[in-house]
Amino acid sequence: MSVLTIKGLTHIFDSKTLFNDADLSINNGEHVGIVGLNGAGKSTFMNIVTGKLSQDAGEVKWLSGIRWGYLDQHANIDRSQTVMQYLRTAFHYLYELNEKLEKLYTDMATEEDMDKLDKMVNRSAAMQEKLDESGFYDLDSQIKKVANGLGVNNFGYDTVISHLSGGQRAKLMLAKLLLEELDVMLLDEPTNFLDLEQIEWLRKYLDTFKGTFILISHDTSFLNSVCKIIVNIENGMIKKYWGNYDEFLLQHEQNAKQYADSYERQQREIKKMEDYIARNKARAATAGMANSRKKMLDRIDVMQKPVSFEKPTFDFPYTLLVTKHLLDVKNLEVGYDGKAILPPISFELSSTDKMWLRGTNGLGKTTILKTIMRRLPAIKGGFSFNPSAKVNYIEQDLVFRSKEINAITFMNETYPKMSQKEIRNQLARVGIKNDLATKSVGNLSGGEQVKIKLCALMQKESNILILDEPTNHLDVSAKEALFEALEQYEGAIILVSHEPMYAEKLCDKVFDIEF
């Protein structure tokens, strides 16, 4: 039974055809991963099926009565609520029923008409039975079971949402979505703000989920373990593959070659027909044949040109520094509002160390980096960089001065001495070329925004890179290109990453954040 049916989907964004007469059917109980290059239209797909964005043509139809929900990490939520108050809204209908029941009990205490009282007693019994069957009186423990798995307990159930970071709010919204026990979940990069243990918990949860989910993720290991179907967005088409991500790759490689061959054959045929028409349309004796060929040409369903993929190139210039004491951290306590969130930490970093800052608590790693970068004040203890240290830093959050500026403007403001030609050349190296360079960053994909930030890092010499989840939003090829650049970088690296395979291959040192 199909829970979501898409027919003839067509959508053009900024003169780029993202979908061209595309079809897709998602059946009940399917665990689906959505993949595609950065900018292919994955998030646009989610926005269309959730109704946040209207398609130019085609039909998007949900099965009647289906309960679906969308993990939108940029959604506005009531920030005046506490964490627990927000999580309880997943069961708002039960709390409303309980309020009605309590009011009914109050009314029963003053009701003197026995017939009315009998009816009220029967109503209250039915309502009480429904609450009992739903486990209403054990809801808080149900809520905490899911929320604790995602690390929500680490920032406190009484904490007001306005005090949470973007990553913490994303965890909170994911926890609420899971608690709602929906028929279909739409998940856009759910692992981006999770630590290793939390990712493992989510992996087990999704693997046993009896409903349907549609998941966007660039974590191929995660896709492999939870998805039985892969949907690829490419060349304006949406194609469904049965199997996990590794199996998809094998099938896709064969299909891509077949598509490219078919496209070339069609282009040769079109060229031959166009040449024939051009040679014969002006001659009276052959004009009829030329017109006939023209009609045939007009009826051809022209294939879209295969995506011309160029792997981005990253390169971080290095300035020489040889020392055993590039960074010394001694009894450093980090936190907010004068309160430490971790025990004191101490470590040393030499000029060649590549260190993975690893933690399972969901708090602390980003705070440590922001403290070392002097974006936050230290609570106690201290740290010192070598006087010759030159630091380059990329934050986890994709923050720009304005979502209205474009990549060229951002680079020009960051490096005013660079010429427009130099800026365009550098952006093109990371895959931000042509119209992508002039689009407002708010209209670019998360992966394209990360590439702009990385491009800015490439313009400045350093001997230590501090990278907070740099692979978030990057597609597989971009992650490979970034890995190659970081592997070749001669300086020190402090890396926060929720992808163990990536971090373990790159880093020779691990520092665990523990309570």
Buried (B, 14 or more C-beta within 10 A) or exposed (E): EBBBBBEBBBBBBEEBBBBBBBBBEBBBBBBBBBBBBBBBBBBBBBBBBBEEBEBEEBEBEBBEEBEBBBBBBEEEBEEEBBBBBBBBBBBEEBBEBBEEBEEBEEEBEEBEEEEEEEEBEEBBEEBBEBBEEBEBEEBEEBBBEBBBBBBBBBBEBEBBBEBBBBBBBBBBBBBBBBBBBBBBBBBBBBBBBBBBBBBBBBBEBBEEBEBBBBBBBBBBBBBBBBBBBBBBBBBBBBBBBEBBBEBBBEBBEEBBEEBEEEBEEBEEEBEEBEEBBEEBBEEEEBEEBBEEBBEEBEEEEEBEEBBEEEEBBBBBBBEEBEBEEBBBBEEBBBBEEEEBBBEBBEBEBBBBBBBBBBBBBBBBBBBBBBBBEEEBEBBEBEBEBBEEBBBBBBBBEBEBEEEEBBBBBBBBEBBEEBEEEEBBEBBBBBBBBEEBBEBBBEEBBBBBBBBBBBBBBBBBEBBBBBBBBBBBBBBBBBBBBBBBBBEEBEBBBBBBBBBEEBBEEBBEBEBEBEE
